[in-house]
């Protein structure tokens, strides 16, 4: 007991300081999930005032099962609370979990990498204090996010029981992945590896949960997945609080294991030791340098998109079964408003748009790596030689564009191969060309990050704006009946349906011009601005 007390010495002042200085970094995650939930309650009766419009919404969502991969099953779309549960439950929990992961990583491995941990350890502080403070920061942040989201949703007109359960589910998701991040912080050799392991675990479990729930897989496939427990709470259609107890128990177990591992590893090291570099450097070009500094995450993303291609391809082969089980979709087909092949083509287009949005993420990461290398003072020595700024920046930009292209084509070819052999009315060529048509939209999203990092790196967070806008407008915009000019902000809205009789390719021309403009802004800014400014 005495040894445990000594190892946690200084936890209270460190946690208080962390909340004051780093707590604001959790505020955007809380604000986003609150806006996501409250807006559903406010907008729903305005956009869907009648029962007929709500049934049409159910039909539209049922006709595109790809939405279930992200938002989960829609149990009841005839009420505002049921709609909010479908729109916010899975996605809101995912966002709070991301915030918790980054909070724990910043307070643990990132401090060791930067040297702050040694400065803190020079005072009166126990060995396990920083880990407990980091976990405590994530737990408090997740709790605040859930309470604020639930309270604001209730004040906006939502049912209080369903709203608070929804907020509690957000909190539970954050707590579980605070435990996961605490564990990966002991496994990874540095902060980037630790956060990648935790985010990768979150992504895999999120997609598996969406895949199993969309295909009506056996119940045990959801119960063995921690994110499946959050779906079982059923806000507004069941209001089950018991699954949250499993989330609390898992959090306690993960944190306990993390503390056990933390006591057995060396300071600044992880259970996965870093490999020593070569005795003499072999990188002789800016292109090889760009590949070298991004090699590990790019390999990981390659494996991820192979898996995504297989999962989405298998999901596509089941589209006819998924559509046949939705009564609202059957009413649409019976009225002649749509044909089965049209719904299948729309489904394939949505799946490949989702692939494109996900592919933009590693592209943005490659550009943000340029900024992190600047801040770590690794770019100045390179540019002090014979390397010109445009050449250095171009290597990273070309790497980003090439990798996102390859990821879309890898996943698209796998989806095409599986879909074409399933007799669902689409050919390999149609699906593959649809994937090719998606690539320019991905380039536009990446080009925004090129402009931000090149011209205004102080607001690097804006590099993610293209990914966020594309996700919201592509997957949620049509269900809210937004005007075309609003939907057109997303470059994926301009991707034509190649299976149509006469696809309109002009949209790709316009977004290509936007891409070129953003690239010019980025290169001009990077050439003229001061480094690390």
C-alpha positions as MATLAB code, in Angstrom:
seq = 'XXXXXXXXXXXXXXXXXXXXXXXXXXXXXXXXXXXXXXXXXXXXXXXXXXXXXXXXXXXXXXXXXXXXXXXXXXXXXXXXXXXXXXXXXXXXXXXXXXXXXXXXXXXXXXXXXXXXXXXXXXXXXXXXXXXXXXXXXXXXXXXXXXXXXXXXXXXXXXXXXXXXXXXXXXXXXXXXXXXXXXXXXXXXXXXXXXXXXXXXXXXXXXXXXXXXXXXXXXXXXXXXXXXXXXXXXXXXXXXXXXXXXXXXXXXXXXXXXXXXXXXXXXXXXXXXXXXXXXXXXXXXXXXXXXXXXXXXXXXXXXXXXXXXXXXXXXXXXXXXXXXXXXXXXXXXXXXXXXXXXXXXXXXXXXXXXXXXXXXXXXXXXXXXXXXXXXXXXXXXXXXXXXXXXXXXXXXXXXXXXXXXXXXXXXXXXXXXXXXXXXXXXXXXXXXXXXXXXXXXXXXXXXXXXXXXXXXXXXXXXXXXXXXXXXXXXXXXXXXXXXXXXXXXXXXXXXXXXXXXXXXXXXXXXXXXXXXXXXXXXXXXXXXXXXXXX';
ca = [
       0.000    0.000    0.000;
       2.866    2.356    0.866;
       4.629    1.565   -2.417;
       1.435    2.279   -4.387;
       0.987    5.611   -2.591;
       4.578    6.606   -3.322;
       4.261    5.702   -7.029;
       1.210    7.991   -7.325;
       2.674   10.947   -5.444;
       1.787   14.268   -7.028;
      -1.211   12.993   -8.996;
      -3.658   15.622   -7.761;
      -1.625   18.749   -8.690;
      -0.553   17.209  -12.011;
      -4.124   16.281  -12.922;
      -5.325   19.733  -11.942;
      -2.626   21.336  -14.101;
      -3.361   18.994  -16.999;
      -7.054   19.836  -16.876;
      -6.267   23.535  -16.915;
      -3.755   23.428  -19.783;
      -4.787   20.389  -21.868;
      -8.473   20.187  -21.031;
      -9.215   22.784  -23.718;
      -7.885   20.321  -26.321;
     -10.803   18.023  -25.452;
     -13.326   20.841  -25.880;
     -13.618   20.506  -29.706;
     -14.527   16.832  -29.400;
     -17.215   17.647  -26.832;
     -18.515   20.486  -28.999;
     -18.715   18.323  -32.123;
     -20.686   15.504  -30.497;
     -22.976   18.007  -28.780;
     -23.678   19.727  -32.082;
     -24.167   16.356  -33.787;
     -26.770   15.263  -31.246;
     -28.583   18.548  -30.612;
     -28.842   19.409  -34.311;
     -30.630   16.135  -34.962;
     -33.371   17.041  -32.485;
     -33.708   20.606  -33.772;
     -33.595   19.895  -37.504;
     -35.612   16.674  -37.656;
     -39.149   18.142  -37.254;
     -38.280   20.949  -39.693;
     -36.982   18.711  -42.469;
     -39.341   15.781  -41.871;
     -42.618   17.316  -40.636;
     -44.968   14.565  -41.832;
     -45.180   10.811  -41.454;
     -44.815   10.405  -45.222;
     -41.528   12.334  -45.261;
     -40.252   10.241  -42.376;
     -41.158    7.020  -44.147;
     -39.378    8.331  -47.229;
     -36.311    8.948  -45.060;
     -36.469    5.368  -43.808;
     -36.674    4.164  -47.396;
     -33.730    6.286  -48.499;
     -31.557    5.039  -45.641;
     -32.672    1.456  -46.160;
     -31.872    1.726  -49.867;
     -28.257    2.563  -49.032;
     -27.017   -0.037  -46.536;
     -23.520    1.489  -46.721;
     -24.753    4.085  -44.233;
     -25.132    1.302  -41.684;
     -21.366    0.783  -41.713;
     -20.926    4.233  -40.164;
     -24.127    4.969  -38.277;
     -25.315    1.507  -37.291;
     -28.859    0.149  -37.577;
     -31.812    2.533  -37.752;
     -34.304    1.154  -35.238;
     -36.840    3.993  -35.425;
     -36.736    6.947  -37.815;
     -40.281    8.162  -37.141;
     -39.296   10.137  -34.016;
     -36.665   12.789  -33.410;
     -35.032   10.786  -30.619;
     -34.922    7.636  -32.739;
     -33.357    9.580  -35.602;
     -30.848   11.148  -33.227;
     -29.873    7.746  -31.853;
     -29.206    6.457  -35.386;
     -27.282    9.546  -36.469;
     -25.258   10.192  -33.296;
     -24.803    7.017  -31.257;
     -22.026    5.245  -33.151;
     -20.380    8.287  -34.709;
     -20.469   10.378  -31.531;
     -18.928    7.563  -29.516;
     -16.205    7.191  -32.148;
     -15.326   10.904  -31.916;
     -15.180   10.961  -28.120;
     -13.001    7.833  -28.213;
     -10.591    9.622  -30.570;
     -10.385   12.554  -28.189;
      -9.660   10.201  -25.278;
      -6.904    8.415  -27.208;
      -5.117   11.643  -28.084;
      -5.469   12.976  -24.529;
      -3.827    9.897  -22.995;
      -1.073    9.766  -25.601;
      -0.211   13.456  -25.156;
       0.035   13.068  -21.397;
       2.160    9.915  -21.500;
       4.369    8.950  -24.439;
       4.371   12.380  -26.088;
       5.817   13.895  -22.899;
       8.530   11.247  -22.818;
       9.413   11.924  -26.457;
       9.613   15.695  -25.934;
      11.559   15.600  -22.651;
       8.747   17.120  -20.575;
       8.383   13.885  -18.626;
      11.987   14.104  -17.397;
      11.394   17.661  -16.229;
       8.296   16.560  -14.328;
      10.092   13.529  -12.884;
      12.808   15.788  -11.479;
      10.279   17.002   -8.910;
       8.407   15.075   -6.242;
       6.347   12.802   -8.448;
       5.719    9.057   -8.449;
       6.538    6.750  -11.337;
       2.887    6.105  -12.219;
       1.641    9.654  -11.678;
       1.779   10.780  -15.308;
      -0.131    7.728  -16.533;
      -2.844    8.187  -13.921;
      -3.090   11.905  -14.704;
      -3.355   11.178  -18.442;
      -6.059    8.573  -17.921;
      -7.839   10.877  -15.483;
      -7.787   13.695  -18.037;
      -9.389   11.422  -20.651;
     -11.977   10.102  -18.190;
     -12.987   13.591  -17.070;
     -13.056   14.889  -20.645;
     -15.243   11.993  -21.787;
     -17.561   12.478  -18.823;
     -17.951   16.185  -19.562;
     -18.558   15.476  -23.256;
     -21.320   13.010  -22.415;
     -22.970   15.235  -19.805;
     -22.921   18.330  -22.004;
     -24.187   16.453  -25.062;
     -26.997   14.821  -23.088;
     -28.045   18.023  -21.313;
     -27.986   20.212  -24.430;
     -29.918   17.593  -26.389;
     -32.555   17.463  -23.659;
     -32.812   21.246  -23.544;
     -33.275   21.292  -27.331;
     -36.376   19.122  -27.005;
     -35.070   15.570  -26.816;
     -36.451   13.022  -24.396;
     -34.357   13.399  -21.250;
     -33.971    9.686  -20.558;
     -32.900    8.896  -24.115;
     -30.676   11.995  -24.312;
     -28.786   11.250  -21.094;
     -28.373    7.596  -22.081;
     -26.950    8.744  -25.397;
     -24.517   11.041  -23.577;
     -23.574    8.235  -21.186;
     -22.808    6.025  -24.180;
     -20.465    8.709  -25.536;
     -18.724    8.754  -22.160;
     -18.439    4.961  -22.046;
     -16.831    4.887  -25.503;
     -14.276    7.472  -24.401;
     -13.507    5.580  -21.204;
     -12.913    2.283  -22.973;
     -10.462    3.781  -25.427;
      -8.736    5.790  -22.745;
      -7.901    2.352  -21.365;
      -6.813    1.143  -24.804;
      -4.557    4.197  -25.232;
      -3.071    3.703  -21.769;
      -2.190    0.163  -22.833;
      -0.734    1.068  -26.241;
       1.313    3.834  -24.588;
       3.252    1.066  -22.876;
       3.553   -1.039  -26.030;
       4.568    1.520  -28.655;
       8.130    2.766  -28.943;
       7.005    6.401  -29.276;
       3.894    8.564  -29.200;
       3.142    8.148  -32.907;
       3.268    4.357  -32.683;
       1.181    4.321  -29.510;
      -1.553    6.529  -30.970;
      -1.523    4.599  -34.251;
      -2.068    1.327  -32.418;
      -4.941    2.771  -30.403;
      -6.610    4.509  -33.357;
      -6.130    1.390  -35.477;
      -7.850   -0.712  -32.820;
     -10.717    1.780  -32.728;
     -11.045    1.766  -36.521;
     -11.046   -2.021  -36.809;
     -13.634   -2.479  -34.066;
     -15.775    0.321  -35.524;
     -15.861   -1.219  -39.004;
     -16.442   -4.733  -37.660;
     -19.349   -3.434  -35.592;
     -20.860   -1.706  -38.629;
     -20.287   -4.741  -40.844;
     -21.873   -7.185  -38.410;
     -24.863   -4.973  -37.592;
     -25.563   -4.214  -41.272;
     -25.508   -7.879  -42.269;
     -27.675   -9.000  -39.346;
     -24.862  -11.246  -38.132;
     -25.436  -13.431  -35.056;
     -25.870  -11.486  -31.829;
     -22.622  -12.791  -30.356;
     -20.610  -10.916  -33.031;
     -21.759   -7.646  -31.462;
     -21.371   -8.761  -27.867;
     -17.714   -9.731  -28.378;
     -17.037   -6.246  -29.759;
     -16.856   -3.474  -27.118;
     -18.339   -0.986  -29.579;
     -21.229   -3.394  -30.071;
     -22.137   -2.873  -26.417;
     -22.868    0.784  -27.130;
     -25.400   -0.180  -29.826;
     -27.197   -2.407  -27.346;
     -28.066    0.575  -25.154;
     -30.785    1.454  -27.736;
     -31.573    5.088  -26.737;
     -35.214    5.967  -27.521;
     -36.073    2.388  -28.518;
     -35.206    0.433  -25.385;
     -33.100    2.606  -23.080;
     -30.858   -0.164  -21.744;
     -28.229    1.030  -19.277;
     -26.809   -2.382  -18.362;
     -24.343   -2.680  -21.321;
     -22.520    0.386  -19.991;
     -21.450   -1.660  -16.969;
     -19.431   -3.863  -19.328;
     -17.715   -0.753  -20.682;
     -16.768    0.374  -17.162;
     -15.441   -3.084  -16.308;
     -13.341   -3.227  -19.493;
     -11.931    0.231  -18.740;
     -10.814   -0.887  -15.281;
      -9.162   -4.022  -16.671;
      -7.315   -2.158  -19.425;
      -6.059    0.533  -17.060;
      -4.897   -2.085  -14.555;
      -2.953   -3.924  -17.265;
      -1.464   -0.639  -18.445;
      -0.184    0.148  -14.944;
       1.301   -3.339  -14.654;
       3.150   -2.914  -17.961;
       4.216    0.620  -17.102;
       6.027   -0.664  -14.022;
       8.034   -3.102  -16.160;
       9.233   -0.940  -19.049;
      12.144    1.455  -19.206;
      11.521    5.180  -19.327;
      11.191    6.372  -22.940;
      10.968    2.827  -24.277;
       8.132    0.483  -25.185;
       7.482   -3.225  -25.278;
       8.031   -2.936  -29.062;
      11.629   -1.661  -29.215;
      12.614    0.631  -32.092;
      15.023   -0.854  -34.595;
      18.426    0.841  -34.880;
      19.071    2.720  -38.092;
      21.880    1.907  -40.538;
      25.425    2.916  -39.672;
      25.449    5.159  -42.734;
      22.454    6.869  -44.291;
      21.317    5.620  -47.694;
      18.689    8.239  -48.588;
      19.955   10.260  -51.549;
      16.840   12.096  -52.795;
      13.918   14.056  -51.410;
      11.538   11.423  -52.770;
      13.262    8.628  -50.866;
      13.326   10.843  -47.778;
       9.564   11.405  -48.011;
       9.005    7.656  -48.370;
      11.382    6.895  -45.513;
       9.745    9.167  -42.932;
       6.254    7.922  -43.857;
       7.091    4.271  -44.531;
       5.597    2.662  -41.419;
       2.138    4.317  -41.554;
       1.918    3.819  -45.322;
       2.543    0.087  -44.951;
      -0.103   -0.056  -42.230;
      -2.600    1.821  -44.411;
      -1.901   -0.504  -47.340;
      -2.840   -3.500  -45.228;
      -5.893   -1.619  -43.977;
      -7.171   -0.882  -47.489;
      -6.702   -4.455  -48.585;
      -8.881   -5.435  -45.644;
     -11.364   -2.656  -46.441;
     -11.603   -3.832  -50.029;
     -12.420   -7.369  -48.918;
     -14.935   -6.210  -46.278;
     -16.682   -3.704  -48.553;
     -16.585   -6.161  -51.447;
     -18.251   -8.865  -49.403;
     -20.733   -6.291  -48.141;
     -21.530   -5.335  -51.742;
     -22.244   -8.945  -52.699;
     -25.010   -8.973  -50.070;
     -26.696   -5.775  -51.225;
     -29.685   -7.512  -52.825;
     -30.382   -9.449  -49.611;
     -30.072   -6.270  -47.550;
     -32.464   -4.359  -49.793;
     -34.993   -7.169  -49.916;
     -35.352   -7.116  -46.140;
     -36.364   -3.433  -45.895;
     -40.111   -2.804  -46.198;
     -39.627    0.881  -47.027;
     -37.337   -0.027  -49.921;
     -39.871   -2.541  -51.166;
     -42.479    0.215  -51.300;
     -40.107    2.337  -53.382;
     -39.506   -0.526  -55.806;
     -43.187   -1.367  -55.996;
     -44.096    2.228  -56.868;
     -41.641    2.212  -59.747;
     -39.647    5.148  -58.308;
     -36.469    3.136  -58.629;
     -35.193   -0.090  -60.108;
     -33.038   -2.671  -58.284;
     -30.032   -1.986  -60.531;
     -30.293    1.746  -59.784;
     -30.221    1.132  -56.052;
     -27.266   -1.224  -56.470;
     -25.362    1.358  -58.516;
     -26.075    4.057  -55.910;
     -24.879    1.705  -53.185;
     -21.611    0.985  -55.026;
     -21.032    4.691  -55.578;
     -21.535    5.404  -51.858;
     -19.195    2.591  -50.844;
     -16.447    3.853  -53.143;
     -17.004    7.433  -51.962;
     -16.529    6.180  -48.418;
     -13.326    4.448  -49.544;
     -12.190    7.739  -51.083;
     -12.889    9.714  -47.907;
     -10.927    7.187  -45.854;
      -8.099    7.215  -48.424;
      -7.763   10.986  -48.009;
      -6.770   10.502  -44.349;
      -3.266    9.055  -45.000;
      -2.772   11.701  -47.689;
      -3.432   14.460  -45.160;
      -1.131   12.716  -42.690;
       1.745   12.775  -45.187;
       1.368   16.554  -45.539;
       1.076   17.100  -41.800;
       4.288   15.117  -41.400;
       6.018   17.932  -43.284;
       4.866   20.322  -40.574;
       5.933   18.055  -37.727;
       9.380   17.651  -39.318;
       9.614   21.443  -39.430;
       8.732   21.818  -35.779;
      11.339   19.178  -34.881;
      14.002   21.189  -36.766;
      14.677   18.449  -39.312;
      13.805   20.403  -42.454;
      16.279   23.269  -42.119;
      19.386   21.032  -42.419;
      17.936   19.473  -45.585;
      17.174   22.818  -47.218;
      20.533   24.247  -46.132;
      22.141   22.155  -48.867;
      21.376   22.011  -52.558;
      17.736   21.002  -52.098;
      15.243   23.624  -53.277;
      12.056   24.188  -51.312;
       9.686   23.304  -54.196;
      11.559   20.056  -54.765;
      11.336   19.055  -51.111;
       7.635   19.911  -50.862;
       6.816   18.328  -54.226;
       8.207   14.985  -53.060;
       5.749   14.865  -50.155;
       2.857   16.136  -52.266;
       3.479   13.522  -54.981;
       3.779   10.821  -52.329;
       0.452   11.877  -50.816;
      -1.340   11.920  -54.182;
       0.220    8.626  -55.301;
      -0.631    6.780  -52.099;
      -4.276    7.894  -51.993;
      -4.635    6.872  -55.638;
      -3.186    3.444  -54.993;
      -5.389    2.944  -51.916;
      -8.583    3.760  -53.828;
      -7.568    1.450  -56.678;
      -6.562   -1.380  -54.339;
      -9.870   -1.307  -52.481;
     -11.846   -0.560  -55.664;
     -10.376   -3.499  -57.565;
     -11.195   -5.880  -54.708;
     -14.750   -4.548  -54.464;
     -15.094   -4.878  -58.251;
     -13.785   -8.442  -58.266;
     -16.139   -9.593  -55.537;
     -19.169   -7.645  -56.798;
     -18.829   -8.787  -60.399;
     -18.887  -12.422  -59.355;
     -22.007  -12.127  -57.200;
     -24.651  -11.636  -59.915;
     -25.977   -8.373  -58.502;
     -26.173   -6.544  -61.813;
     -22.777   -4.787  -61.912;
     -19.662   -5.629  -63.896;
     -16.015   -5.453  -62.906;
     -15.415   -2.631  -65.366;
     -18.262   -0.485  -64.053;
     -17.117   -0.752  -60.435;
     -13.436   -0.247  -61.235;
     -14.135    2.803  -63.409;
     -16.332    4.174  -60.621;
     -13.301    3.854  -58.368;
     -11.144    5.675  -60.908;
     -13.719    8.453  -61.114;
     -13.489    8.864  -57.340;
      -9.746    9.568  -57.371;
      -9.935   13.264  -58.489;
     -12.259   13.998  -55.553;
      -9.698   12.503  -53.177;
      -6.998   14.655  -54.761;
      -9.054   17.764  -54.045;
      -9.305   16.895  -50.349;
      -5.549   16.278  -50.175;
      -4.862   19.500  -52.103;
      -6.584   21.471  -49.352;
      -4.034   20.121  -46.876;
      -1.265   21.049  -49.342;
      -2.516   24.656  -49.315;
      -2.887   24.778  -45.526;
       0.527   23.292  -44.698;
       2.247   25.287  -47.419;
       0.676   28.701  -46.820;
      -0.847   28.731  -43.301;
       0.719   25.925  -41.213;
      -0.229   27.687  -37.979;
      -3.778   26.445  -38.577;
      -2.776   22.918  -39.591;
      -5.960   21.584  -38.026;
      -7.764   23.096  -41.039;
      -6.083   20.429  -43.180;
      -8.722   18.030  -41.865;
     -11.520   20.338  -43.007;
     -11.808   18.672  -46.397;
     -12.123   15.205  -44.863;
     -14.740   16.374  -42.365;
     -16.791   18.336  -44.916;
     -16.707   15.472  -47.399;
     -17.835   12.989  -44.779;
     -20.714   15.115  -43.468;
     -22.023   16.296  -46.842;
     -21.569   13.004  -48.698;
     -23.130   10.709  -46.119;
     -25.580   12.983  -44.301;
     -26.332   15.851  -46.672;
     -28.740   14.027  -49.018;
     -30.870   12.703  -46.136;
     -31.476   16.285  -44.970;
     -32.492   17.456  -48.424;
     -29.735   20.075  -48.630;
     -29.546   22.247  -51.742;
     -27.224   21.188  -54.526;
     -24.916   24.152  -53.984;
     -24.344   23.015  -50.394;
     -23.789   19.389  -51.367;
     -21.439   20.604  -54.110;
     -18.958   21.773  -51.468;
     -17.970   18.129  -51.156;
     -15.852   17.079  -54.146;
     -17.403   13.622  -53.973;
     -20.763   15.097  -54.974;
     -19.263   15.798  -58.412;
     -18.247   12.166  -59.006;
     -20.511   10.849  -61.785;
     -22.398    7.577  -61.737;
     -20.501    5.728  -64.464;
     -23.198    3.063  -64.681;
     -25.693    5.670  -65.914;
     -26.486    5.839  -69.599;
     -24.750    9.187  -70.159;
     -22.628   10.123  -67.125;
     -21.780   13.794  -66.702;
     -18.003   14.130  -66.451;
     -17.922   17.929  -66.259;
     -17.916   17.894  -62.452;
     -14.530   16.150  -62.402;
     -13.169   18.933  -64.595;
     -14.277   21.609  -62.149;
     -12.842   19.900  -59.076;
      -9.594   19.311  -60.989;
      -9.321   23.070  -61.499;
      -9.915   23.575  -57.777;
      -7.200   21.007  -57.035;
      -4.700   22.832  -59.242;
      -5.539   26.147  -57.583;
      -5.006   24.729  -54.100;
      -1.704   23.154  -55.153;
      -0.468   26.495  -56.508;
      -1.392   28.219  -53.253;
       0.438   25.575  -51.241;
       3.651   25.684  -53.274;
       3.706   29.480  -53.411;
       3.194   29.689  -49.644;
       5.842   27.096  -48.801;
       8.379   28.841  -51.054;
       7.924   32.242  -49.411;
       7.176   31.647  -45.718;
       9.609   31.176  -42.869;
      10.091   27.623  -41.676;
       8.420   26.568  -38.417;
       6.250   29.711  -38.563;
];
